[in-house]
Structure formats: structure tokens, C-alpha cells
Amino acid sequence: MFVNPPMFYAPHTFWFWDDTIRDAHFTATMAEEMMKQGLNPGYAHPRGSMDRLNPAFSSLPYKQYLEKPWFSSFGNAMQAAKNKGFTLGYCDEYDWPSGQAAGRVLAQHPELEAKYLDWKRYKVMGKSTVSYDSTDFAVAGKMAGNVIDASSLRIIGEGNHFKWTAPPGEWVVYTYTKRFHPGIDGGKVNYLDPRLMEVFIPLVHAQYAKHFANDMGKTIPGVFVDNEGDYGWRMAWSEYLAQRYKEMKNQDIRLWLPLLTEKDNNGLFAKARCDWFDVVSDVYNKCYFEPLVNWLKQYNMYYISNLWEESLLLQTAAMGDFMRVTRTVTMPGTDCLLMRSQDVHDFKEVQTVAELEDRPFMSEIMGVAGWEQTPAMMKMTINSITSFGINHVVPHGINVNRKIEQDPYPPDWFTENPYWPYLHNWTDFSRRAAFVNRQSKLVADVLLVNPLESIWANAEGFFTHEESFSLLEGKEIWDTLSLEINQVYSDAMRELNKNNIDFLIADKYYLDKGKTETINSGVKITINDHNFSAIVLPPACVISHAVSGKILEFAKKGGVVLLLGTTPDGSPEKGMKDALIISQMNTLKRLPNVIDLSGDKDRLGKMVTALNEKIRPQIRLENSGRLYTAHRTISNNHFYWLANNSDTLRNFSAWFRDGDGTAQIWNCETGERKPVAYVKEKGYNKVSMSLQPYEGYWLVFEPGTSDMDPLVQHESDLKEIQLDDKWTISYPGKDTVYKTTATSFTLADNGLSEDLMLLAYNDSKWKYTSFMTAQKRNGDGQKDEIKDNDTTGYRYWRVNIPVGAKRVVIPDNMIGTTVWMDGVKTDVAAASIDLPADARLLSFARSVKSEQTLTAPLKFIVGSKTNCTLQSWYAYGLQQYSGYIDYEVPVVLEDVSNRTSIDLGDVKYMAEVFVNNKPVGNRLWAPFVFDISGYLQKGENKIRIRVGNLMVNEMWMKADLGKLRTWGWVGVPDFSKYDAGLLGPVKLIQAK
């Protein structure tokens, strides 16, 4: 099935339905187009414009959501997917976070609004009487020096009005008032209330079942739940939370609330905070996640999560226990924005759940990557996330609103992109890579301990600061130790990954399940049939008794343990200064196979060295550069993923610890399997390997077959034919090129300098500047001689004329002015100017005083041009053009009997090859090499190469025109980086 896996393993679009539904069949038409490229229509997400009050931007009307227009449109798109064997799921909320039903929940049940405890702290001297109004309850505690005596904490009153007389001594009183406040992600409902899902599920999910019951769990396979974590605001509250706390901790939740915001004399604050987050996590899970997951299971449907995984700090603030909540869902996932796919950090905790629970693993990829997103970036993303175990890819995204310049979170992946007709290359590669990942099991040697409880124990700043979302991970809220714990934990992941040491994450739940045993003469800790040879403990201040005991047991039996920092001296069970934990940690440090790197400045580097010395590496590489790797098994077959995310060819040697029988490369681009030779060397399989730029594949060892003899590769005699003739260039499907920008300079001089208009003038230091708006911006190294208050001088623009331009249509306010054509002064008498075949430069100037700019873009009418040399598109005058250029050249061949390929050399950004008017193939990333043997004929052959670029160039023009809503999170691009073209050298390679 590797050649053609089920389409379910192909990527699933994050599909934003962000426009008024006018035609119930429009989305079905879009789905058809997606499926042509091997892309599942994915998940329909009802959305607003992110600025609903601005009529300039479209939104799905609230009145259409969950009503006839919505279900008719969804049903038509779903039926289109069903007819082709694809799938279409849905997102269960308008915008996010899920659980609100586009405001319907609170409209019908205002009692379900989100609540938190607004607290205030008062100092009270003994024997004085205080009274409190408009509060729900109050807790008092006696001060012991500068901290609270925890044993003195008492509830002193509740209700709207009460009095209290303080006993002798110095006291503090905390008052707590229940108030409404949206959660950190804007959720207005109370996710800690068990009644929430009793309202939400009938309003949303039951409506899908009403309309599409027969397709639930089939064509509608599951739900993408866009709730990234939002249990509430700071000290979130519900009456059920108090009830559940009593059940779990056998104590009134109110009693220890002051210990969330300040420390006590006996270190019980650590226990109090761990207890609070433990119960909040449990309640959040029970009230929100579990009911929804269980309801979907009735229909054999999965629940996709994409919770905030960015840091332990954010996890604490949004979910409490990230891994616990993730274990509840049936398809754990990550929200992989921008190019975060290149960083292992955001994947490993979720991958752990997916691997140990044997569940599919989703990643929403490349959100807000910007209009400058390239096919190479898309390939790099699949290469890396495959190494992290992803088997369900959700590209972000495609919009129903086809005015894509309005996209609030660019890019949009649909038909306007030049790469679209070739996207099947990417989806097929993704499908095969994902298929293998889902059928296989990760081999990881190392367990990295998750130190979440230490963050909980130090969460005082989280409760005491009126934080904004942007500060939730910063030093304004978190203490130095918490920041260090999070940083070392995160950096350890990155260092292990960079050095090809695979690992999973062990939280309390998984370490509790761990069993230490001897396997193949080595000490392992086994969790759910996964065996680990080493445990790495980051800095921590709190660790549970069970986890501490499990690590100590493993070490005593000979297991390798590495300590990366401060060892814990507290526990969730007892608080700080826990005698049991202190004793166990002291014992642990004395064991010979425990490596304490806490005082080493290069502790992460030494961690890698120690692990490679203590455990036989799974993969060893020589001269490979940075590769993304993974080791997985299917039965007794060993699969090694190897991916090169650089633009450089890698020839290297590799040694693989496990595997026997025949070795094959499984090519995810083509589905082909090719045997490769290896030799046994000191217990390893040594293979000489090569990875092209951006290439990734599986190297598979299949037992039960004979070992192959070392392969001796003979270099065939090759003949190269350089195609350095002049090319004919044309614009397939277009006859117009618009420009709103040119190189520009401003000079404070009362007289016009015609020298700046000449063809020979060197404008290499001038900056691109729009001539649609007056600006004063010059190139590096050139002084702008106009100051803000100057009213003299001129602005100069030099427009390089697009290749093949035959005529230029100019704005009305240019008629009657003067321009320079290739340095020749020309009076503009009409709205268009015919251009000579070799026209290269149109120059003009405007007085600074006039502040006059052009009222419309320059419109160039273009056609084909012969005898062109290969140059960049910017040199061709195509700075703001997005689309394709065809390059055509005749080649005379006397002998076509031998294998012949064409190597296009350097291409930006995609290419399709035609020989004698027959399509040969297309590629979205290097190497741009095509086998054309079966297409050649003796004598003259017509070679045609179609090259496409990116949407960023056209969006540059839309920005100049004021039509682009936003460049997105990446900001305004550096346009000098987005030149394109067939740069070559182009050559035919024939075997003699």
C-alpha cells in the first residue's frame, strides 16, 4: 500500500468558511479542486473576518451558521468528498475557542458564563474588627514573620456582608469575589461547569448528527476542535470545582487559596498550588473534553486537539496539565505556526501521548507563514514533522472568501498560487510519509522527565499579576527558577533531536506506569511496550513520591540517569522540604550510573556525550550536516527516516544499529522502492548515502531476506549538452503585467537631473519604492538630501520594462508629462505608448513640492520575446508579477537511443517540462531533474520549461494599491529575496 496509500493519509485542509453563503454549491466546487491535487477538503471552520464590524472584510453571518445555508453548503461539499473517496470533517465553533456555539450558549444560559475569583489582600492587627461587603467569602491567616502560618488559615465569613474580629497577632485577610472574565483565549463560557457540554453538544454536534447521521464516522471522520486551552482566567472558579476539590483533596478549596498568592512558613504553598492545578486540570477534563470525546465516540468519530504546547508556563496558565488533557482526546495534535516545524520542542509531549497510546497524531502546519511561503518551506515542513511522528497533516489554510488579499492570517493555499497545479507532488509525498508513520512504532532510547509540578509550585506570579496574554511566559510573571526549568527542559529536547537521539516525555502518569526490567542484558524502563535505556531529569524543585521512587529504582538496578540541574526537595504530596524526596535525591546522586551535570556550563553538550557513551546510538552519521531522523518499526522491519532540509546535496556515511535483511530506500515522492547495499561494521549496518536538497525518504531493513553484497557503483560515461542558446520567453495565459513600484531616489536640487534617467546610470543602491504614494526612502550608502520640511527637489523612478512588453498603458495624470524611454526624453501625448522590442527602461521624475504620484499602475501589454538569455525575473522587469513564464528552445539530437535527462539547474520556485508539446513532469523543489528519454525524437526537439514564482510578488503590488489587509505575523517582506526564474545552467545529460 506504500505506493498508493488510502487518501485519508493525505493532508486535510484547514478550510475557513469566512464569507456569506450565496451559492450552496460553491464549496463543493472548491472541494473538487482540492481533491484534484490529492488534498482532502479537511475541516470546515466557520469564521469571521477577525474584524466583524468592518464591512470591508467578509465574514460568515451568524444567522447562517448552524442553519439551513450552512448545512446545505456543508452537505454539498461533503457529498463531493464522498463521491471521490475523500473526507470532510468540521470545526465545532465559529472562530474560537470551542464551546460557545457562536454565542448561543450564553444567550440561552447566561448562568454558564466564565467566572474567576477576584481577590484582595488586607493587613489586620489583632483584636481589631473588620467588616466586608460585596464579597463571596474571606480567608484569614496569621503572619509568621514575612510569611503566612499555614496552620492558622481559616474561613472567616461568606456572603455579602460579614464582620470578623482578629485574634492577637498580625493577620492577613483575603476576600474573594466571583466575577465574570473571559479566559486567556477569550472563552466567555465556564469550562469548569459540567452543564456546559449538556448545552453545547445539542446546539452544535447533535445538529450534524441530525443532518448527516449516516456519514458520521465515515465521510465525516472527526472534528477539529479549535480550543487551544482556556480553563478560565487566573483563579478560575465554578461550584463544581469546589465540589471536586473536596472529593479529591478532602479539604475545602477555599482554605488554601491564600497559598496560591503567597508562601507560608512550612512550604505547604507548593502542595496547595499543585493541588489546585491538579483539580482544575481534572475538572477541565471532565467538564469539557471527556463529554465531547465520548459523544463523538458514539459515532466512531475522532476529536482533534491543538492545545498550546509552546511552554510549561503557558500550559500551566491555559490547561493546567497539558499531557493529561491531551491523553483524553482521540487524535492529539499540535498547532505548528510559521516554520516552527523545524523545532522539535512543540511536538514531543504530544508525540509521547500518540506513541504510548497508539493514536493518530495531527499537526496544523504553517499558519501565518506569510505570502512569501515557498514550496521548499512546505517540503521542509513535511520532512521535519515526519521525523516527529506526524501522520495527519492539516495545512493552514484555504479561505472561502476568494478576495485573498483580505486574508487576516496569510497565506491562502488555493488556486491563485502558482504552485497549485503541482501541489499533488507535495500531497503525495505527505500521504506516503504519513502512512508509514501511522503503521509503525517509534524506537526511542531516552525518557525526558516533564517537570510540570515545579512550575505549578512556583505559579505565584500567575495569580498575582493582571497579566496580558503576551506576558504569560515572561519574567514579569515567573520566577527565575521556573524560567530556568522551562528553558533547560526545552533546550534538552532540541539538543537531543539535533544529535539524532530520539526520546519521549515522561510525566507523572507515564512514570507511574513504568516497569524497570532487564531486556537483552540491559536495564530498561518499559511503558506501554516502549523500552527506554536512560532517564534525563531537568532542573526541578518538586517531584512526586511515585516518580522519585521510580527513577531511584531504575538507577539502583543499573539504569542510566542524567541530572541537568537542581534536584527537587519538595513534592506535591507534602510541599517543600520533603524529607523523603531529599533522601531519595541524595541517594540517587551517589549511584555510579547517575551522571550529575548540574554544575557544568555545557550540561547539554555533556548530556549528548554521556548518552552516546552509555547507550549504543541508533543512528551515527558522518559528513551529513543537520538531518531530521527517526527510527521506527513495523513488526521486525526497521524504518529509518532521513531528511535533508538544506539546499545542498549531502553525501555521507550512516551507521544503523538495528535491522537485518535487505535494505531499501522507500521514496515518498514516487512510491518507488530501491535496494541499497550495506556492510556490517562493529554491530552496525553501514550505508553510503546521498540526500538531494530537501529530500527525505525511508531507509528500510526487511528481515527474512538475504543480506546484500556491497554494491560497487560504476559511474556511467555521461555526455552533457549545455542549452546555452537563446530562449524564447512567453507568458502562458496572461498578456498583462502591472507595476506600482520601481527603484527610486530623492534628490534635493531645484533642477531636474536628467543623468539619473539615462540607461547607463547605475541605480543598484536605489530602493524599490511605490510610485502610487510619495515616499522618501533611499538605498544604503546614498544620502537622502531632502529633509521632512523641504519642498524642493525631485523624486526619480526607474522602471525596468517587463520582458516581451509591446505597449505600456499609463495613468491619466501622466498624459502631458515627460518620461525617458531607455534614456531618451519622450513627451507623453496619449494614454498608451508603443514600445520597441528591446525596450528596457522607463524613467520619470516628480517634483517633491507637487506631491503628485500616479493614479493607477503602469500596465504593460506583453507577448513573447525571442533570443533571451537566462536571467532573474527582476532583471526581466517582473518584480510584481505572480504566475508563470515559459522558456522554449529547440535542440537537435542525432541519437536518442540512450537514457537522457534534463537538469534545469537553479530554479525559483517550481518547474514543469514539456518535450515536443508533451508534458514530462513537474517539481516543486530541487533537484529539478527530469527523465525525458521517452519523449525525444531524432532531429529537432522542442524543449519547453514552465517556471512559476510566489504570490508575495503580486501582493507587493496590492499593498502599494492599499488593497492588502496585512502581511501577517512575518511583517513586510524583504522583496529583494523573492526574485525568481530559470537561472540554470540547463543541460541535457545523456548516457553514452
SVG drawing of the C-alpha trace seen along z (x, -y; Angstrom):
<svg xmlns="http://www.w3.org/2000/svg" viewBox="-33 -75 67 90">
<polyline fill="none" stroke="black" stroke-width="0.4" points="0.0,0.0 3.0,-2.3 2.7,-3.2 -0.9,-4.3 -2.0,-4.6 -5.6,-5.4 -6.5,-9.1 -7.2,-9.6 -3.4,-9.8 -3.2,-12.8 -3.2,-16.3 -6.6,-17.7 -7.2,-21.4 -7.9,-23.8 -10.8,-25.3 -12.0,-28.7 -15.7,-29.4 -15.4,-33.1 -17.9,-34.6 -21.6,-34.8 -23.1,-31.7 -24.6,-32.8 -24.3,-29.6 -24.8,-26.4 -22.7,-24.6 -19.7,-26.9 -17.9,-25.0 -18.5,-21.7 -16.7,-23.3 -13.8,-24.3 -13.7,-20.7 -13.5,-19.3 -10.5,-21.5 -8.7,-20.4 -9.3,-16.8 -7.7,-17.2 -4.5,-17.9 -4.8,-15.0 -5.9,-17.2 -8.7,-16.3 -11.2,-19.2 -10.4,-18.6 -12.2,-20.6 -14.8,-23.3 -14.2,-26.1 -16.9,-28.8 -15.1,-32.1 -15.5,-35.8 -13.1,-38.3 -11.4,-39.0 -12.9,-42.5 -16.6,-41.8 -17.7,-45.4 -15.6,-46.5 -17.8,-46.0 -14.7,-46.0 -13.9,-42.4 -16.2,-39.5 -17.5,-37.1 -19.8,-34.2 -23.0,-35.7 -24.0,-34.4 -27.5,-33.9 -26.3,-31.4 -24.2,-29.3 -25.9,-26.1 -28.9,-27.0 -30.1,-25.8 -27.5,-27.7 -24.6,-26.2 -25.8,-22.6 -26.8,-22.8 -23.4,-24.1 -21.6,-21.7 -23.7,-18.8 -22.8,-19.5 -19.1,-19.7 -19.3,-16.6 -21.1,-14.7 -18.4,-15.8 -15.7,-14.4 -17.7,-11.2 -18.0,-10.7 -14.2,-10.8 -13.3,-8.8 -12.1,-11.8 -13.3,-13.1 -14.7,-16.4 -14.9,-17.0 -15.9,-20.1 -14.7,-22.5 -17.3,-22.8 -17.1,-26.5 -17.5,-29.8 -14.0,-31.3 -12.6,-30.0 -12.4,-28.8 -14.9,-26.0 -17.7,-25.5 -19.7,-28.8 -21.8,-27.9 -21.3,-31.4 -22.8,-33.0 -25.8,-30.7 -24.8,-29.0 -24.7,-32.2 -27.7,-33.6 -29.8,-30.7 -27.9,-30.0 -26.3,-33.1 -25.5,-31.2 -22.8,-29.4 -20.6,-32.5 -16.9,-32.2 -16.1,-33.0 -13.0,-33.7 -12.1,-34.8 -11.2,-38.4 -9.2,-38.6 -8.0,-41.4 -5.5,-41.2 -5.7,-43.3 -3.5,-43.5 -5.4,-43.3 -3.9,-43.8 -5.0,-41.5 -8.2,-42.4 -9.4,-44.7 -12.8,-44.2 -13.2,-44.4 -16.3,-44.1 -16.5,-43.3 -19.3,-43.9 -19.9,-42.7 -17.7,-39.7 -18.4,-35.9 -16.1,-34.7 -12.9,-35.6 -10.0,-33.7 -7.6,-34.9 -4.1,-33.7 -1.7,-34.7 1.6,-36.0 4.8,-34.3 7.4,-36.9 7.0,-37.7 5.1,-34.6 1.7,-33.1 1.4,-30.4 -0.5,-27.8 -1.9,-26.1 -3.7,-29.3 -5.7,-29.7 -9.4,-29.8 -12.6,-30.8 -13.9,-33.9 -17.1,-34.7 -19.1,-34.4 -22.0,-36.3 -22.5,-39.9 -21.8,-41.3 -19.9,-40.0 -17.6,-41.1 -14.6,-39.4 -12.5,-40.2 -8.9,-39.2 -7.2,-37.2 -4.0,-38.6 -1.1,-39.0 -0.6,-40.2 -3.1,-38.8 -3.9,-39.0 -7.4,-38.7 -8.1,-37.6 -11.5,-38.4 -12.8,-36.6 -15.5,-37.7 -16.8,-35.7 -16.8,-37.8 -17.1,-37.3 -14.0,-37.4 -13.2,-35.6 -10.4,-33.1 -6.9,-33.7 -8.0,-32.8 -11.3,-34.8 -13.7,-32.0 -16.8,-33.5 -18.3,-30.3 -17.3,-28.4 -15.3,-25.3 -15.3,-24.1 -19.0,-23.7 -20.4,-20.2 -23.6,-21.7 -21.7,-23.3 -21.5,-20.3 -25.1,-19.4 -26.0,-22.7 -23.2,-22.9 -23.4,-19.4 -27.1,-19.6 -26.6,-23.0 -23.8,-22.0 -22.8,-18.4 -26.3,-16.9 -27.3,-19.2 -24.7,-17.5 -26.0,-14.1 -29.5,-15.2 -28.5,-16.1 -25.7,-13.6 -26.0,-10.7 -25.2,-8.1 -22.0,-9.8 -20.7,-10.5 -17.6,-8.4 -17.2,-7.8 -17.0,-10.7 -17.2,-12.9 -14.5,-11.1 -13.9,-13.5 -13.9,-17.0 -11.1,-19.6 -11.7,-21.3 -10.1,-24.7 -9.7,-25.2 -6.1,-25.7 -6.6,-25.7 -8.8,-28.0 -9.9,-26.7 -10.6,-30.2 -9.0,-33.4 -6.3,-33.2 -8.1,-31.9 -10.9,-30.3 -14.0,-29.2 -17.1,-27.0 -19.1,-25.5 -18.2,-22.1 -14.6,-22.9 -15.1,-23.4 -17.1,-20.1 -14.5,-18.2 -11.6,-19.6 -13.3,-18.3 -13.7,-14.9 -10.1,-14.7 -8.2,-16.5 -10.6,-16.0 -10.5,-19.7 -12.4,-22.9 -10.8,-24.6 -11.2,-28.0 -9.0,-27.3 -5.7,-27.2 -6.4,-29.9 -4.1,-32.4 -1.2,-30.0 -1.7,-30.4 -0.6,-34.0 2.0,-33.9 4.3,-31.5 3.9,-30.0 6.3,-29.1 6.2,-25.3 6.4,-25.1 2.8,-24.0 2.3,-26.5 3.9,-24.0 1.3,-21.4 -1.5,-23.9 -0.7,-25.1 -0.1,-21.6 -3.4,-20.5 -5.2,-23.5 -3.8,-22.8 -4.4,-19.1 -8.1,-19.6 -8.5,-22.4 -7.0,-20.0 -9.3,-17.2 -12.4,-19.4 -11.5,-21.0 -11.1,-17.5 -14.3,-16.1 -16.5,-19.1 -15.2,-19.9 -13.0,-17.3 -14.4,-14.0 -18.1,-14.6 -17.3,-15.7 -14.8,-12.9 -17.3,-10.4 -20.2,-11.8 -18.1,-11.6 -17.0,-8.0 -20.7,-7.0 -20.4,-7.9 -16.9,-6.4 -15.5,-9.9 -12.2,-11.3 -11.5,-14.5 -8.5,-16.5 -6.8,-18.8 -4.3,-21.5 -3.6,-22.8 -0.9,-25.3 2.3,-23.4 4.7,-26.3 6.0,-26.2 5.3,-24.7 4.4,-28.2 1.7,-28.7 0.4,-25.2 0.0,-25.9 -1.9,-29.1 -4.2,-27.6 -4.7,-23.9 -3.1,-23.1 -1.9,-19.6 -1.2,-19.6 -0.4,-15.9 -3.3,-14.8 -5.8,-16.7 -4.0,-15.5 -4.4,-11.9 -8.2,-12.3 -8.5,-13.2 -8.6,-10.6 -6.3,-12.4 -3.7,-14.5 -2.3,-17.4 -0.1,-20.5 -0.6,-24.0 2.6,-24.5 2.6,-28.1 5.1,-29.8 8.2,-27.5 8.0,-26.1 8.0,-22.7 11.8,-22.9 11.9,-22.9 11.2,-19.6 10.0,-21.3 6.3,-21.7 5.9,-18.1 7.4,-15.8 4.9,-15.9 2.0,-15.3 4.0,-12.7 4.6,-10.9 0.8,-10.5 0.3,-9.5 3.0,-6.8 2.3,-5.4 -1.5,-5.4 -1.2,-4.3 -3.2,-7.2 -3.0,-9.2 -1.0,-12.4 -2.1,-15.7 -0.2,-18.9 -1.8,-22.1 1.1,-23.4 2.4,-26.7 -0.3,-29.0 0.6,-32.7 3.7,-31.7 3.1,-34.7 2.7,-35.3 6.4,-34.5 5.8,-30.8 7.8,-28.7 7.3,-25.1 10.7,-24.4 9.3,-25.6 6.3,-23.3 8.6,-20.3 10.9,-21.1 7.8,-21.1 6.8,-17.6 10.4,-16.4 10.7,-17.5 7.3,-16.7 7.6,-13.2 10.6,-12.7 8.4,-13.8 5.8,-11.2 3.1,-13.2 0.6,-11.2 -2.3,-13.6 -1.3,-16.9 -3.6,-19.9 -2.2,-22.8 -3.4,-26.3 -5.4,-27.1 -7.8,-27.9 -10.5,-30.6 -14.0,-30.6 -13.6,-34.3 -11.6,-34.5 -10.5,-38.1 -7.4,-36.6 -5.8,-40.0 -8.2,-40.3 -6.9,-37.2 -6.1,-38.1 -3.7,-35.2 -1.9,-34.7 -1.1,-32.7 -4.0,-31.1 -3.1,-27.9 -5.6,-27.8 -5.7,-28.2 -4.2,-31.7 -0.8,-30.3 1.4,-29.3 2.3,-26.1 -1.3,-25.0 -1.3,-22.8 1.7,-21.0 0.6,-20.6 -0.1,-16.9 3.7,-16.4 3.5,-17.6 0.3,-15.8 1.5,-12.5 4.8,-12.8 2.9,-13.7 0.5,-10.8 3.2,-8.2 5.3,-9.5 2.2,-9.7 1.1,-6.2 4.3,-4.7 4.3,-6.8 0.8,-5.6 1.6,-1.9 4.8,-2.0 6.1,-2.4 8.8,-4.8 12.1,-3.5 13.3,-5.9 16.1,-5.2 15.6,-8.2 12.9,-9.5 13.0,-13.2 11.1,-13.9 8.4,-16.6 8.9,-19.0 5.4,-20.5 4.7,-20.3 7.8,-22.5 6.1,-25.2 2.9,-24.8 4.6,-25.1 6.1,-28.5 3.0,-29.9 2.6,-32.7 3.2,-35.4 0.5,-33.9 -2.1,-34.5 -0.9,-37.9 -0.3,-39.7 -3.0,-41.2 -1.2,-39.7 -1.9,-40.1 -1.6,-37.1 1.7,-38.3 3.2,-38.2 2.1,-34.7 5.6,-33.3 7.7,-36.2 9.8,-37.2 7.2,-39.7 5.2,-36.7 7.5,-33.8 10.4,-33.5 14.0,-32.7 13.8,-29.0 10.6,-28.5 12.2,-30.2 15.3,-28.1 13.4,-24.9 11.4,-25.6 14.4,-26.7 16.6,-23.7 13.8,-21.3 13.1,-22.9 16.8,-23.1 17.3,-19.5 14.7,-18.5 16.4,-20.5 19.9,-19.2 18.8,-15.5 17.0,-16.0 19.8,-17.8 22.1,-14.9 19.7,-12.2 19.0,-10.9 15.3,-10.1 13.3,-10.4 9.8,-10.7 8.5,-12.7 7.7,-11.1 5.2,-12.9 3.9,-11.5 1.3,-9.4 3.7,-7.6 6.5,-7.2 3.9,-5.7 3.2,-3.1 6.9,-2.4 8.3,1.0 12.1,1.5 13.3,4.7 16.4,6.3 16.0,6.7 18.8,8.1 21.2,7.7 20.4,4.0 18.3,2.3 15.2,0.7 12.1,-1.1 9.1,0.1 6.0,-2.0 3.2,-0.6 5.6,1.7 8.1,-1.0 11.6,-0.4 13.9,-3.2 17.5,-2.9 18.1,-6.3 16.2,-8.9 17.1,-12.6 15.9,-14.8 15.8,-18.6 16.1,-21.1 13.2,-20.8 12.1,-21.8 9.1,-19.5 8.6,-15.8 6.0,-13.3 6.9,-10.4 6.0,-7.9 8.1,-9.5 11.1,-10.0 10.9,-6.4 10.6,-5.1 13.7,-7.0 15.6,-5.8 14.6,-2.2 15.7,-2.4 19.1,-3.8 19.6,-1.3 19.2,1.5 21.8,0.0 19.7,-2.3 21.4,-5.5 20.1,-8.7 21.3,-12.2 20.7,-15.3 20.6,-18.6 20.2,-20.9 18.9,-21.5 17.3,-18.3 13.9,-18.6 13.5,-18.9 9.7,-19.1 6.7,-17.1 3.0,-17.6 2.2,-15.3 4.0,-17.2 5.1,-20.5 8.7,-21.9 11.4,-20.4 10.0,-16.9 12.4,-14.6 11.6,-11.6 12.4,-13.4 15.6,-14.9 16.7,-11.5 15.9,-9.8 17.7,-12.6 20.8,-12.3 20.8,-8.6 20.3,-9.0 23.3,-11.3 25.6,-8.8 24.9,-5.9 27.7,-5.2 25.5,-5.3 23.9,-8.6 25.6,-11.5 25.2,-14.9 25.7,-17.7 24.0,-20.4 27.2,-22.4 28.5,-22.0 28.3,-25.1 28.0,-22.8 25.5,-20.4 23.5,-19.8 26.6,-19.0 27.8,-16.7 24.4,-15.1 24.7,-14.1 28.3,-12.8 27.2,-10.8 24.2,-9.2 26.3,-8.2 28.9,-6.6 26.4,-4.8 23.9,-3.7 24.7,-2.5 23.3,-5.2 20.6,-4.2 22.0,-6.3 25.5,-7.6 26.2,-10.0 29.4,-11.3 29.7,-14.3 25.9,-14.6 25.3,-18.1 22.0,-18.6 19.4,-15.9 16.0,-15.1 15.9,-11.5 13.7,-8.9 13.8,-5.2 10.5,-3.2 9.5,0.4 6.7,2.4 6.9,5.9 10.5,6.8 11.1,4.3 13.2,1.3 12.4,-2.1 14.8,-5.0 13.6,-8.4 16.3,-10.7 15.6,-14.2 17.9,-17.0 16.3,-20.4 19.1,-22.3 19.6,-23.5 22.8,-21.5 23.5,-17.9 24.6,-15.7 26.8,-12.7 27.5,-10.9 28.1,-7.7 25.5,-6.4 25.5,-3.5 22.3,-2.0 22.1,0.0 19.1,2.2 17.9,4.1 18.8,7.1 18.0,8.5 17.6,6.4 17.9,2.6 15.7,0.5 15.0,-3.2 11.3,-3.9 10.8,-7.0 7.8,-9.0 7.8,-11.3 7.3,-8.4 6.4,-5.4 9.4,-3.5 11.5,-1.1 15.1,-0.8 17.6,1.7 20.8,0.3 23.9,2.0 25.3,2.0 28.1,3.7 28.2,5.0 30.7,3.0 31.1,3.4 27.5,4.4 26.1,1.6 24.8,1.5 27.0,-0.9 25.4,-2.6 26.9,-5.1 24.0,-7.6 23.0,-10.6 20.3,-13.2 19.4,-15.8 18.3,-19.3 15.1,-19.0 14.9,-15.2 13.5,-12.8 12.9,-9.1 12.6,-5.9 15.6,-3.5 14.0,-0.1 15.7,3.1 13.5,6.1 14.5,9.4 13.9,12.7 15.8,11.7 19.4,12.2 22.0,9.6 23.2,7.8 26.8,7.8 28.4,4.5 27.3,2.5 30.0,1.3 28.6,-1.7 30.1,-2.3 29.9,-5.8 28.4,-5.6 30.0,-7.7 27.9,-10.7 27.6,-13.3 26.4,-16.8 24.8,-19.1 24.6,-22.7 21.5,-24.5 23.0,-27.9 21.2,-29.0 18.9,-32.0 15.5,-31.2 12.0,-32.3 10.1,-33.6 6.3,-33.9 3.5,-34.4 1.2,-31.4 -2.4,-32.6 -1.5,-36.2 -0.9,-39.2 -0.6,-42.0 1.9,-42.9 1.2,-45.6 3.8,-47.6 3.3,-50.0 6.9,-50.1 10.3,-50.9 13.8,-51.8 13.6,-55.3 15.7,-58.1 15.0,-61.6 17.4,-64.5 17.2,-68.0 18.1,-70.0 16.0,-72.7 16.9,-71.5 16.0,-68.2 18.9,-65.8 18.5,-64.1 21.6,-62.0 19.5,-59.9 17.2,-58.9 19.9,-57.5 20.0,-53.8 23.7,-53.6 23.1,-55.2 23.9,-52.8 20.9,-52.6 22.0,-49.5 21.8,-51.3 18.4,-52.7 15.5,-51.1 12.2,-49.9 9.6,-52.5 6.0,-52.7 5.1,-55.5 1.5,-55.2 2.4,-57.0 5.0,-59.6 7.8,-58.3 11.4,-59.3 13.4,-56.2 16.9,-55.7 19.3,-52.9 22.1,-52.0 25.1,-54.3 23.2,-57.1 22.3,-60.2 18.7,-61.4 19.2,-65.1 15.6,-66.0 14.6,-66.7 11.0,-66.4 10.3,-70.1 12.0,-70.5 9.8,-71.5 12.3,-71.5 13.9,-68.7 12.7,-65.7 11.8,-62.1 13.1,-59.8 11.8,-56.4 13.4,-53.9 11.0,-51.2 12.7,-48.3 10.3,-47.3 8.9,-43.7 10.5,-41.3 8.3,-41.0 6.4,-44.2 4.9,-45.7 2.9,-48.6 2.5,-50.5 -0.8,-52.0 -0.2,-54.9 -2.4,-56.7 -4.4,-59.7 -2.3,-62.1 0.8,-61.1 -0.5,-62.4 1.2,-65.7 4.3,-64.9 7.7,-63.8 9.3,-60.4 12.5,-58.9 12.5,-55.7 15.9,-54.0 17.3,-57.4 15.6,-59.2 13.3,-62.1 9.8,-61.5 6.6,-63.6 3.6,-61.6 0.7,-62.6 -1.6,-59.7 -2.8,-57.0 -0.5,-54.3 2.9,-54.2 4.1,-51.5 7.4,-50.0 10.3,-48.8 11.1,-45.1 14.2,-45.8 12.8,-48.5 14.4,-48.2 13.8,-51.3 11.1,-53.8 12.2,-56.7 10.3,-59.7 10.5,-62.2 8.1,-64.3 8.7,-67.4 8.7,-67.0 6.7,-70.2 3.9,-68.8 3.5,-65.7 2.0,-64.2 2.0,-60.4 0.5,-58.1 -3.2,-57.4 -3.0,-53.9 -0.4,-51.2 1.6,-51.1 0.0,-48.5 2.3,-46.7 0.9,-44.6 3.2,-41.7 3.8,-38.8 6.7,-36.5 10.3,-37.6 13.0,-35.7 16.7,-35.4 16.6,-35.9 19.4,-34.9 18.5,-33.3 18.2,-36.0 16.3,-36.5 12.7,-37.8 13.6,-41.0 16.1,-41.6 13.2,-40.8 11.2,-43.6 8.8,-41.2 9.1,-42.4 5.4,-42.4 4.3,-39.6 3.0,-36.3 2.5,-33.5 4.4,-31.6 7.0,-32.2 7.5,-29.6 11.1,-29.2 11.4,-27.4 14.5,-26.3 15.0,-23.8 17.5,-21.0 18.8,-18.9 19.8,-15.3 21.2,-12.7 20.9,-9.8 18.1,-9.4 18.6,-5.7 20.3,-6.3 18.8,-7.5 18.5,-11.3 17.6,-13.6 17.3,-17.4 18.8,-19.2 17.4,-22.7 20.0,-23.8 18.8,-26.6 15.1,-27.2 12.9,-29.5 10.4,-28.3 8.8,-25.5 9.1,-24.0 7.2,-21.9 8.9,-20.4 7.4,-19.7 9.2,-18.0 7.6,-18.2 4.5,-19.6 4.1,-16.6 4.2,-17.1 7.1,-15.2 6.7,-16.1 6.8,-18.9 8.6,-19.6 8.1,-22.0 11.6,-21.7 15.1,-20.8 16.6,-18.9 14.9,-20.0 15.9,-17.0 13.6,-15.1 14.0,-11.9 12.9,-12.9 14.1,-9.7 10.7,-8.6 9.8,-12.0 12.7,-12.7 12.9,-12.2 15.8,-12.1 16.4,-15.6 14.9,-18.7 13.1,-18.6 11.2,-21.4 12.1,-21.8 9.6,-24.0 10.1,-24.8 7.4,-26.5 8.6,-28.2 6.4,-29.7 7.1,-32.1 5.2,-33.1 2.2,-35.1 4.3,-37.5 5.2,-39.5 1.6,-40.2 0.7,-41.0 3.5,-43.6 1.5,-45.4 -1.7,-45.0 0.0,-46.6 1.1,-49.5 -2.5,-50.0 -3.8,-49.9 -5.7,-46.6 -3.7,-44.3 -5.1,-43.9 -2.0,-42.6 1.3,-41.0 0.6,-38.9 2.8,-37.9 6.0,-37.9 5.7,-41.6 6.6,-43.3 8.9,-41.0 12.4,-41.9 11.4,-41.9 15.0,-41.6 14.8,-37.9 11.8,-36.9 13.3,-37.2 12.5,-34.1 13.3,-32.4 15.0,-29.7 18.6,-30.5 20.2,-27.3 22.6,-26.2 20.2,-24.0 21.7,-20.9 20.9,-17.5 22.7,-14.6 22.9,-11.5 24.4,-8.1 26.9,-7.0"/>
</svg>
